[in-house]
Amino acid sequence: MIEEVPEFFCVGMSHRTADLDLRERAYLTSDELAASMAALKNKGCLTEILFLVTCNRTELYCVVPQKLAKEEVVTQVFVEA
């Protein structure tokens, strides 16, 4: 049996890659971040997660158990939050 290797990925935006309107829509409060992380953990979509949020940058670093989980992680955090 071949075991799937977890995959590391990063997605983010900054003042260099997105305009202010998009960065404001992607901004998450600490409560929204906590809710997104709890939902993803309960679904088994991630094994590790780190958010980096500053005034000009939002980045999400994750380790996911399978390739298909990446889209679900991004959707859960930035669309459904």
KABELSUL-V859863 format. One record per residue. OMEGA is omega in whole degrees, 0 to 359 (NA if undefined). Layout:
# KABELSUL-V859863
((OMEGA) (OMEGA))
This chain:
# KABELSUL-V859863
((180) (181) (177) (179) (178) (183) (177) (173) (180) (173) (181) (177) (179) (178) (179) (185) (182) (179) (185) (181) (179) (178) (178) (179) (180) (181) (179) (175) (179) (177) (178) (177) (180) (180) (179) (180) (179) (180) (180) (179) (180) (179) (182) (184) (183) (175) (177) (180) (176) (174) (173) (183) (174) (180) (183) (188) (172) (180) (179) (177) (184) (166) (182) (183) (181) (183) (183) (182) (182) (181) (179) (178) (181) (180) (182) (185) (190) (182) (185) (183) (NA))
